[in-house]
Every structure is written in structure tokens, then in C-alpha cells.
Amino acid sequence: MLSVRLYLPQTGPPRASNVETIKTKEEVPTFLCRNHSANPINSALKPIHLGWIAEKAPSRYAEMAVLLTSILESRTCPINLHFAVDVSSQATIQGFLGDLISRKDLHLKVHFHSIDRVQQTLKDLETSFSSRWALYKTSPELVFPSELDDILLLDSDMMVLTDVCPAYYRLQKDVANTCALIAPEYEQWSAYAPNNQHAMLAAPLKPEHEHYDPNVKMYGMNSGTIMSNLAMMRKVNWTDTWMTLVHQSPWSTYPNLLEFGDQNVLNLVAKIYPNLVSSMSFDYNYLAHIAKFGVSLKTHVDDVVIVHGSSGHFRNSDLDFVKHVWWRFMPNVTGRETLMQYHGSHRPEYLRGFAAARQTCYNERVNIRDFIKTSTEYKF
């Protein structure tokens, strides 16, 4: 099992208080720069629910570290993190979040869920994707408890650029009358663009989502981010609906229908039943590698909420976003040699030597949009 430890620089002697739980003469290690006494959570806000359905992938533990850091550093509302993961990953995540879970001032709840029901329901379906767990994302109402009405499902290779709470509240309203919202893919990357592999499955997009940049046409949808209305899914018998569809002609003989796990299925449902699945803005699943096609994040950064390092772009990339933004949220990670690729030359000095002040680190992270927007040195 991979062991992940995340530490902050020591910033002085510990304070005995009801806010910070002190176990020894030193502060309890944490991966956040945020001082919650100075930057508290607004407990009056409605809690949000973020979820992951994934099996262990050692090369992605560090990505999850960055994602959780970016979420918890800037969020203003109470938050519930839901994990449907394998046993090894559960132990890693619990060790990873550590004492944060027990701190009442953080208004953070962590839940682990079984995949037994969805695994049994989908056992006869085959996917050529690298993990069957991607297929399980198609039926979140079989994974999460009946008292949970909605959830924002995320891939692990993501990070947020701002407080995720207002975005969640907006999506919660937008998904109220449908089962799921998914962000589109851009033409140069999309398997659903005309003449590409799965053009026949291309989901219809809302008119405001058909273009992102004036010169960038969007086709189909990428399931890295899924806003799921679990209550509506239960009401319409969601899993029965999509499973019946994929077993009907002509889709029952469509080649590689389940190639991407959930993604083709969600596009197909949106195509046939547009009242059940619809599009949301690319800003909730901004694919980092779009920079290679001349689209500037600087132009859109005030709107972008979630950046997705799809297809390994956070792990092996020369993108300036990875070097000079993503790395600022990378905690000190130790573990298997497979993670050593993250210990590169782009780690900021305050994370390399743990010498910077906690407030400096926090300010840089919560103002990361301003850094992207005003930087003249890097191509974002």
C-alpha cells in the first residue's frame, strides 16, 4: 500500500486552542497552507457533495493530492467528500486527510461507499477502457446513498482555480430538471467531431456551449466532470434506461460503445433522450491541453472553475500551466518510485524547502487566477 504524507513548514510554536488540535509539541502535519482561524468556513452555507468512483492507480495519488488541496484551500462552505474506491485507496485517502477529518472547524465530512451493487448490476458489460471503474460512473445512483440528492463527480486528474461552492450551487440549479450535466470537448481533441471515431454518438449541446473561443467548435461531451441529479436518476430508473438503450439496435452492435467506460453511454443518452442528459460550460471541465491549439487560459480564467489534465497532461507535460500553476498545489509527497516523476525541477521553493510563511503560500493559492491573468512570463 502506498503511504502518502503531506507536511507544511513550521511557522512557530503551537497554540493551545479549541480550533487547532495539538497532539505533540509540534503542529499536527497538514497539507493546507490555510489558517482556518483567520480564514474560516461559513457554516451557514449549504453543504456541497463531491464524489469519486475509481480504483487504485499509484500514478494518480499525487494528482488527487493536488485536487484535494485546491478544493480545500479556497472553499467557503461545508463540504462532503464521497469516495467509492478500492480498499488500498481508502486507506491512502484516510491517511492523507488525517486529522483534518476530525476537526469541527473545517466542516469537512468524508464518506466511503461500496461498489457492490453497481458492480453486480453491470457485471455482464465489457469495456476496453483501462479500468472497469469508469463504467461504474455511469450509474452513480447505485453507488451513493438514497438520502443524497445530487453530487458533482470528478476525475482525479483535476484541480480547481477558485472556491468551488458557488459553482456547485449554480450547477445544482441547472441540473434540477435533468439527470446529468456534462461539459463539451473541443474539436481538435474530441472523438465526437465530424469524421472522427465516435461522431455518430455526438451529444447535442446547448447553443451557448457549441463554441468556447470564437474559433473553437465543441463536439460531444467529456465525462471528467459530471453533475449528477441522483434523485432524478432514481425517479426515471436511470440505469435501466441506459442499459436498455445500449442493448437495442443499432447500438447493440455499435463497435466499442463502452470504449471510454461511461463517456460514450452518456453521449448516447444525451443524443436519444436530451431531456435526461445535457451540456454545461467547458469552464467546469477545462481541458488543459487546449493551450496547444492556441486557446489562452488568460482570456477565460475569470470563468474557469475546474481544469482537467486529461490523458496524463498533469503527469507528463511541458505545459506552463503544469509547471507554474499545478505545482503550486503539490504537497510534499513520498511513496513509491512511480511518484518520483513528480519530484521535478518545477516545485516552488517554498514547497521544496518548506521555508515560506504559511500565509504567503495561502495567498498565492487562493489568488491563482490573478497570477494566471497577470503573468507575462508564461504561456497559459
C-alpha positions as CSV (number, residue, x, y, z in Angstrom):
1,M,0.0,0.0,0.0
2,L,1.2,3.5,-0.9
3,S,1.8,5.8,2.0
4,V,1.3,9.5,1.4
5,R,2.5,12.1,4.0
6,L,1.9,15.8,3.5
7,Y,3.6,18.4,5.5
8,L,3.7,22.2,6.0
9,P,6.6,24.3,7.1
10,Q,6.7,25.0,10.8
11,T,5.6,28.6,11.4
12,G,6.2,28.9,15.1
13,P,5.2,27.2,18.4
14,P,1.8,25.6,18.5
15,R,-1.2,27.4,20.0
16,A,-3.4,25.7,22.5
17,S,-6.9,26.3,21.4
18,N,-10.2,24.6,20.5
19,V,-9.6,25.2,16.8
20,E,-6.2,23.5,16.4
21,T,-5.9,20.0,17.8
22,I,-2.4,19.6,19.3
23,K,-1.0,16.2,19.8
24,T,2.6,16.9,20.5
25,K,4.8,20.0,20.9
26,E,4.6,20.5,17.1
27,E,1.6,21.3,15.0
28,V,-0.3,18.4,13.5
29,P,1.0,18.0,9.9
30,T,-1.4,19.2,7.3
31,F,-1.2,19.7,3.5
32,L,-3.1,23.1,3.6
33,C,-1.5,26.5,3.9
34,R,-4.8,27.9,5.0
35,N,-5.2,29.0,8.6
36,H,-8.8,28.3,9.3
37,S,-8.9,30.6,12.3
38,A,-8.1,33.5,10.1
39,N,-10.0,32.2,7.0
40,P,-13.0,30.3,8.5
41,I,-15.6,28.2,6.7
42,N,-19.1,29.8,6.5
43,S,-21.1,27.1,8.3
44,A,-24.3,28.8,7.4
45,L,-23.9,27.9,3.8
46,K,-25.5,24.7,2.4
47,P,-23.1,21.7,2.3
48,I,-21.9,20.5,-1.1
49,H,-21.1,17.0,-2.3
50,L,-18.1,16.0,-4.4
51,G,-17.5,12.4,-5.4
52,W,-15.0,10.0,-7.0
53,I,-15.5,6.5,-8.3
54,A,-12.1,5.0,-9.0
55,E,-9.8,2.1,-8.3
56,K,-6.2,2.5,-7.2
57,A,-3.7,4.0,-9.6
58,P,-0.4,4.8,-7.9
59,S,0.5,7.4,-10.5
60,R,-2.7,9.3,-9.7
61,Y,-2.4,9.6,-5.9
62,A,-0.3,12.7,-6.3
63,E,-2.9,14.1,-8.7
64,M,-5.6,13.5,-6.1
65,A,-3.3,15.3,-3.6
66,V,-3.3,18.4,-5.8
67,L,-7.0,18.2,-6.4
68,L,-8.0,18.0,-2.8
69,T,-5.5,20.7,-1.8
70,S,-7.0,23.1,-4.4
71,I,-10.6,22.3,-3.3
72,L,-10.0,22.6,0.5
73,E,-7.7,25.6,0.3
74,S,-10.3,28.1,-1.1
75,R,-13.8,26.7,-0.4
76,T,-16.1,28.7,1.7
77,C,-18.9,26.2,2.5
78,P,-19.2,22.9,4.4
79,I,-18.2,20.0,2.2
80,N,-18.8,16.3,1.9
81,L,-16.2,14.2,0.1
82,H,-17.6,10.8,-1.2
83,F,-15.2,8.1,-2.3
84,A,-16.2,4.8,-3.9
85,V,-12.7,3.4,-4.1
86,D,-10.8,0.1,-3.5
87,V,-9.5,-0.8,0.0
88,S,-6.0,0.3,-0.7
89,S,-7.1,3.7,-2.0
90,Q,-9.4,4.2,1.0
91,A,-6.5,3.7,3.4
92,T,-4.4,6.1,1.5
93,I,-7.1,8.8,1.4
94,Q,-7.8,8.4,5.1
95,G,-4.1,8.8,6.0
96,F,-3.8,11.6,3.5
97,L,-6.6,13.7,5.0
98,G,-5.6,12.6,8.5
99,D,-6.6,14.8,11.4
100,L,-8.5,17.3,9.1
101,I,-11.4,14.9,9.2
102,S,-11.9,15.2,13.0
103,R,-11.6,19.0,13.1
104,K,-15.1,20.5,13.6
105,D,-14.0,24.0,12.4
106,L,-13.2,22.6,8.9
107,H,-16.8,21.4,8.3
108,L,-15.4,18.5,6.3
109,K,-17.1,15.1,6.2
110,V,-15.6,12.1,4.4
111,H,-17.6,9.1,3.3
112,F,-16.6,5.8,1.7
113,H,-19.1,3.8,-0.3
114,S,-19.3,0.3,-1.6
115,I,-19.5,-0.5,-5.3
116,D,-21.0,-4.0,-4.8
117,R,-24.5,-3.0,-6.1
118,V,-23.3,-1.3,-9.3
119,Q,-20.6,-4.0,-9.8
120,Q,-23.3,-6.7,-9.7
121,T,-25.7,-4.8,-12.0
122,L,-23.1,-4.1,-14.7
123,K,-21.2,-7.4,-14.4
124,D,-22.2,-8.6,-17.9
125,L,-21.0,-5.4,-19.7
126,E,-17.5,-5.3,-21.1
127,T,-15.3,-2.2,-21.6
128,S,-11.9,-1.9,-23.3
129,F,-11.1,1.1,-21.1
130,S,-8.1,0.8,-18.8
131,S,-10.4,0.4,-15.8
132,R,-13.9,-1.0,-15.4
133,W,-14.5,1.5,-12.7
134,A,-15.0,4.2,-15.3
135,L,-18.1,2.2,-16.4
136,Y,-19.4,2.4,-12.8
137,K,-19.5,6.2,-13.1
138,T,-22.5,5.7,-15.5
139,S,-24.7,4.6,-12.6
140,P,-23.9,6.8,-9.5
141,E,-27.4,6.3,-8.1
142,L,-26.4,2.7,-7.4
143,V,-23.3,3.8,-5.5
144,F,-24.3,6.7,-3.3
145,P,-27.0,6.6,-0.6
146,S,-30.6,7.3,-1.2
147,E,-30.6,10.4,1.0
148,L,-28.1,12.1,-1.3
149,D,-29.9,14.1,-4.0
150,D,-27.1,15.4,-6.1
151,I,-23.3,15.1,-6.4
152,L,-20.5,16.5,-8.6
153,L,-18.4,13.6,-9.8
154,L,-14.8,14.4,-10.7
155,D,-11.8,12.6,-12.2
156,S,-8.7,12.6,-10.0
157,D,-6.5,14.5,-12.6
158,M,-8.1,17.8,-12.0
159,M,-7.7,21.0,-9.9
160,V,-9.9,23.9,-9.1
161,L,-8.9,27.5,-9.6
162,T,-11.4,29.1,-7.2
163,D,-13.9,28.5,-4.5
164,V,-16.0,25.5,-5.8
165,C,-19.0,26.3,-3.6
166,P,-20.7,29.0,-5.8
167,A,-20.1,26.8,-8.9
168,Y,-21.8,23.8,-7.2
169,Y,-24.9,25.9,-6.3
170,R,-25.2,27.1,-9.9
171,L,-24.9,23.5,-11.3
172,Q,-27.4,22.3,-8.7
173,K,-30.0,24.7,-10.1
174,D,-29.1,23.8,-13.7
175,V,-29.4,20.1,-13.2
176,A,-32.7,20.3,-11.3
177,N,-34.9,19.1,-14.2
178,T,-32.5,16.5,-15.8
179,C,-30.3,13.6,-14.7
180,A,-26.8,14.9,-15.6
181,L,-24.8,17.7,-16.9
182,I,-21.5,17.2,-18.7
183,A,-19.1,19.6,-20.3
184,P,-18.2,19.5,-24.1
185,E,-14.9,18.6,-25.8
186,Y,-13.1,20.9,-28.2
187,E,-13.0,19.9,-31.9
188,Q,-9.3,19.2,-32.2
189,W,-9.5,16.7,-29.3
190,S,-13.0,15.3,-29.5
191,A,-13.7,11.7,-30.6
192,Y,-17.2,13.1,-31.5
193,A,-16.1,15.7,-34.0
194,P,-17.2,15.1,-37.7
195,N,-15.4,12.2,-39.3
196,N,-13.9,11.1,-36.1
197,Q,-14.3,7.7,-34.4
198,H,-17.5,8.3,-32.4
199,A,-19.0,11.2,-34.5
200,M,-22.2,9.1,-34.6
201,L,-22.6,9.4,-30.8
202,A,-22.0,13.2,-30.6
203,A,-24.4,14.6,-28.0
204,P,-26.3,17.7,-28.8
205,L,-25.0,20.8,-27.0
206,K,-26.9,23.8,-25.7
207,P,-26.4,26.7,-28.2
208,E,-24.2,28.6,-25.7
209,H,-21.9,25.6,-25.4
210,E,-21.3,25.0,-29.1
211,H,-18.4,27.3,-29.2
212,Y,-15.9,28.2,-26.5
213,D,-13.5,30.5,-28.2
214,P,-14.8,32.2,-31.4
215,N,-12.6,29.8,-33.4
216,V,-13.1,26.7,-31.3
217,K,-16.1,24.5,-32.1
218,M,-17.2,22.0,-29.5
219,Y,-18.4,18.4,-30.1
220,G,-19.8,15.8,-27.8
221,M,-19.1,15.7,-24.1
222,N,-16.2,14.7,-21.8
223,S,-17.1,12.8,-18.6
224,G,-14.3,14.2,-16.5
225,T,-16.9,16.3,-14.6
226,I,-20.5,15.1,-14.2
227,M,-23.1,17.0,-12.2
228,S,-25.5,14.2,-11.3
229,N,-29.1,14.6,-10.1
230,L,-29.3,11.4,-8.2
231,A,-32.9,12.0,-7.1
232,M,-34.0,12.3,-10.7
233,M,-32.0,9.3,-11.7
234,R,-33.9,7.2,-9.2
235,K,-37.2,8.7,-10.4
236,V,-36.7,7.7,-14.1
237,N,-35.0,4.4,-13.4
238,W,-31.8,5.7,-14.9
239,T,-29.7,2.6,-15.1
240,D,-32.5,0.5,-16.6
241,T,-33.0,3.3,-19.2
242,W,-29.4,3.5,-20.4
243,M,-28.8,-0.3,-20.3
244,T,-32.0,-0.9,-22.3
245,L,-30.7,1.7,-24.8
246,V,-27.3,0.1,-25.3
247,H,-28.9,-3.3,-25.9
248,Q,-31.2,-2.0,-28.6
249,S,-30.4,-1.9,-32.3
250,P,-28.3,-0.2,-33.8
251,W,-26.4,0.5,-30.6
252,S,-26.1,-3.1,-29.5
253,T,-23.7,-3.7,-32.4
254,Y,-22.0,-0.4,-32.4
255,P,-18.2,-1.0,-32.2
256,N,-16.5,0.0,-29.0
257,L,-19.6,1.6,-27.5
258,L,-18.1,1.1,-24.0
259,E,-14.6,2.0,-25.0
260,F,-14.4,5.0,-22.6
261,G,-16.5,3.5,-19.9
262,D,-19.2,6.0,-19.1
263,Q,-18.5,8.7,-21.6
264,N,-19.9,7.2,-24.8
265,V,-23.0,6.0,-22.9
266,L,-23.7,9.5,-21.6
267,N,-23.2,11.0,-25.0
268,L,-25.6,8.4,-26.5
269,V,-28.3,9.1,-23.8
270,A,-28.0,12.8,-24.5
271,K,-28.4,12.1,-28.2
272,I,-31.5,9.9,-27.8
273,Y,-33.0,11.4,-24.6
274,P,-31.8,15.1,-24.5
275,N,-34.2,15.7,-21.6
276,L,-32.1,13.3,-19.4
277,V,-28.6,14.5,-20.1
278,S,-27.5,18.0,-21.2
279,S,-24.4,20.1,-21.5
280,M,-22.7,22.5,-19.1
281,S,-20.0,25.0,-19.7
282,F,-16.4,24.0,-20.7
283,D,-15.4,26.1,-17.7
284,Y,-16.3,23.2,-15.4
285,N,-14.0,20.8,-17.3
286,Y,-11.4,23.0,-19.0
287,L,-9.0,20.6,-20.7
288,A,-5.5,21.9,-20.0
289,H,-4.1,20.7,-23.3
290,I,-6.3,23.1,-25.3
291,A,-3.4,25.5,-24.8
292,K,-1.6,23.6,-27.5
293,F,-4.2,24.8,-30.0
294,G,-3.8,28.5,-29.3
295,V,-6.6,29.0,-26.7
296,S,-5.4,31.2,-23.9
297,L,-6.5,30.4,-20.4
298,K,-5.8,34.1,-19.5
299,T,-8.8,35.0,-21.7
300,H,-11.2,32.8,-19.8
301,V,-9.6,32.5,-16.4
302,D,-12.2,34.6,-14.6
303,D,-14.8,31.9,-15.6
304,V,-12.8,28.7,-15.4
305,V,-13.5,26.7,-12.3
306,I,-12.1,23.3,-12.9
307,V,-9.0,22.4,-15.0
308,H,-8.7,18.8,-16.3
309,G,-5.3,17.3,-17.1
310,S,-6.8,14.6,-19.2
311,S,-4.7,11.8,-20.8
312,G,-1.7,12.3,-18.4
313,H,-1.1,16.0,-19.1
314,F,-0.5,16.7,-15.4
315,R,1.9,13.8,-15.0
316,N,4.0,14.2,-18.1
317,S,3.7,17.6,-19.6
318,D,5.7,20.7,-20.6
319,L,2.6,22.9,-20.4
320,D,3.3,26.2,-18.5
321,F,0.1,25.6,-16.5
322,V,1.5,22.4,-15.1
323,K,4.9,23.9,-14.3
324,H,3.8,27.1,-12.8
325,V,0.3,26.6,-11.5
326,W,-0.4,23.0,-10.8
327,W,2.9,22.6,-9.0
328,R,1.9,25.3,-6.5
329,F,-0.7,23.0,-5.1
330,M,1.6,19.9,-4.9
331,P,2.2,18.9,-1.3
332,N,5.3,17.1,-0.2
333,V,4.6,13.6,-1.4
334,T,6.7,10.5,-0.7
335,G,5.9,6.9,-1.7
336,R,6.5,4.5,-4.5
337,E,9.1,5.2,-7.2
338,T,6.2,5.7,-9.6
339,L,5.6,9.0,-7.9
340,M,9.2,10.3,-8.3
341,Q,8.3,11.8,-11.7
342,Y,6.5,14.5,-9.6
343,H,9.7,15.5,-7.8
344,G,10.8,17.6,-10.7
345,S,12.6,20.9,-11.0
346,H,9.4,23.0,-11.1
347,R,8.4,22.7,-7.4
348,P,8.3,26.2,-6.0
349,E,11.0,26.8,-3.4
350,Y,8.5,27.2,-0.6
351,L,7.3,23.7,-1.2
352,R,10.8,22.3,-1.9
353,G,12.4,23.6,1.3
354,F,9.3,24.4,3.3
355,A,10.7,27.8,4.3
356,A,8.0,30.2,3.2
357,A,5.4,31.6,5.5
358,R,2.0,29.8,5.7
359,Q,0.1,33.0,4.8
360,T,2.3,33.6,1.7
361,C,1.5,30.1,0.5
362,Y,-2.2,30.5,1.1
363,N,-2.3,33.9,-0.6
364,E,-0.7,32.5,-3.7
365,R,-3.1,29.6,-3.9
366,V,-6.3,31.5,-3.4
367,N,-5.3,34.2,-5.8
368,I,-4.1,31.8,-8.5
369,R,-6.5,33.3,-11.1
370,D,-4.8,36.7,-10.7
371,F,-1.4,35.1,-11.2
372,I,-2.5,33.4,-14.4
373,K,-4.2,36.6,-15.7
374,T,-1.3,39.0,-15.0
375,S,1.7,36.8,-15.7
376,T,3.6,37.9,-18.8
377,E,6.4,35.3,-18.4
378,Y,4.4,32.1,-19.1
379,K,2.0,30.9,-21.8
380,F,-1.2,29.9,-20.1
